[in-house]
Amino acid sequence: MRRKIYEIAGRVLLYGCTAVTVSLLLFLIGYIFLRGIGGINWRFLSTAESVINGTVGILPAIKNTVFVIAVSLIVSLPLGVGAAVYLTEYARNRRLVSAIEFASETLAGIPSIIYALVGVILFCTALKLQKTLLAGSLTLVIMILPTIMRSTQESLKTVPASFREGALGLGSGKWHMIRTVVLPSSVDGIVTGCILAVGRVVGESAVLMYTAGMSMAMQNFSIHRVTGASGATLTVALYHYAKENADFSVAFSIATILLILTVLINFSASFLGRKLGRS
Amino acid sequence: MQCLFTLCGLIAVGFVLLITIYLVISGIPAIREIGLFRFLFGKTWAAGQGQYGILPLILTSIYGTAGAIVIGVPIGFFTAVFLAKAAPKKAANIIRPAVSLLAGIPSVVYGLVGMCVLVPALREWLHLPAGDSLLAAVIVLAVMILPSIISLSETALEAVPKEYEEASLALGATKLETYFRVSVPAARSGIAAAVVLGIGRAIGEAMAIMMVAGNVANMPALTRSVRFLTTGISIELNYSQDGSLQRQALFSIGLVLFLFIMLINAFLNLVLKREKET
């Protein structure tokens, strides 16, 4: 009898809690789409906010987001891949390896509001970048470094030792071997790392709100003005519309776009991950 | 070439040192001026009147995190057991990406839904003057830590050797008894790590709860408007003047939060290391 109760209670808990999790997600997606999809059209995506024309467009936010993604990846990618190469190919000193791995885990665990503070002190004030997209992107470089490092490292580890031995046996130098054999065969992992990093950047708001500004005006990205560009990315724009303007229909439309981006990012990362697992 | 790669490797260490040093340097002056005891245990935070006591913020962060853990851990734990052990393969293959999608949704989106659904609902159900409260923040946090708890516990449960479970089944235990009395105890340090990670996530979240918690620095109570350590920083960071005591006090809050996080991380490493050894 007691066993039977145990059995039933256990089953109810397992299925019930899973149902809660799944229905939470379904509710979130359904609710956001329902309230947001109506506001999305070409004009919404391709214009800036203008009181005179009566348009509420988010093109500046889209451009700012792309800019922040590009800059943070360009800086972080070589650093992260380089660090991973060092850890798997060169490192001899075990102490140093564990120090670097500990540092990377620490960076991954620091909450974004702390990064915001550091960005404000370091990039905006000490390096005199002011509140600009550049300062925001550089702060994000530190934040996404562990993501790129870890996923590159994972995929470098899966490159068989025989590849390395073969290249070295044919007379290749170490750097030549890494460049022509090791890195090309782990490109999947590097790309996965980049996608995950893009996901973090797209979803980030606290850092950018305080280091990159909240303006919704179109920015000038031409080469000599780029350091002065300052504005809101999609997430910051969402916050701005929801909390400061109380314009929820625009906020939900931005949320819908963010949700679609999240789905795309997740799917491509897991697709690549699976491909990586097979090879 | 080796030099260059070593440099890249050292950069992560450099960043951690940089962050630590900068936070300490900019966090100390305000604490010195206010007094450590009055800063940590002062009951009022009112920047306008020069009162900088962060006890309400600390307590709110602790209560809020505890609440999120109390709600989120059981749900996450049972979902993980279901996914790792009981679910048919097809169902698990659909639910797993759903969980990682939940992890990828930006925190402002959680905040937005919380603002538009949860806050008005709480106001109606509990007959409050305003729904922005600790309770709303706790619920949002519980949802947000769910995916990390699920995926880490699931990984731990899947690593349990098949032989343990087969032995238990062969001795006449039902499947469920096996899951809960054999698999879960065998995976307990991984599950503990999942809970600690959840704590870290919850205590560090800022944007989502800034949108639902009301942000008044009250002593915490479930239905009151409250301010967390994280939101204590974020609410005033844009308005405080550079170099003012208020701005410096915000950095001090950052230092306190950083210490909390480092403590949790050290604990997490300890748990994970123990798991590796067993």
Interface residues (C-beta under 8 A of the other chain):
Chain A: R3 Y6 E7 G10 R11 L13 L14 Y15 G16 C17 T18 V20 T21 V22 L24 L25 L28 Y31 I32 R35 P78 L79 G80 V81 G82 A83 V85 Y86 L87 E89 Y90 A91 L96 A99 I100 F102 A103 S104 E105 T106 L107 G109 I110 P111 S112 I113 I114 A116 L117 V118 V120 I121 L122 T125 I142 L145 P146 M149 K174 W175 G199 V202 G203 E204 S205 A206 M209 Y210 T235 V236 L238 Y239 A242 K243 F248 A251 F252 A255 L258 L259 T262 V263 I265 N266 F267 S270
Chain B: M1 Q2 L4 F5 T6 L7 C8 G9 L10 I11 A12 V13 F15 V16 L18 I19 Y22 L23 S26 P74 I75 G76 F77 F78 T79 V81 F82 L83 A86 A87 I95 P97 A98 V99 S100 L101 L102 G104 I105 P106 S107 V108 V109 G111 L112 V113 M115 C116 V117 V143 L146 I150 T174 L176 E177 Y179 F180 G200 I203 G204 E205 A206 M207 M210 M211 T230 I233 S234 L237 N238 D242 L250 F251 G254 L257 F258 I261 M262 I264 N265 L268 N269
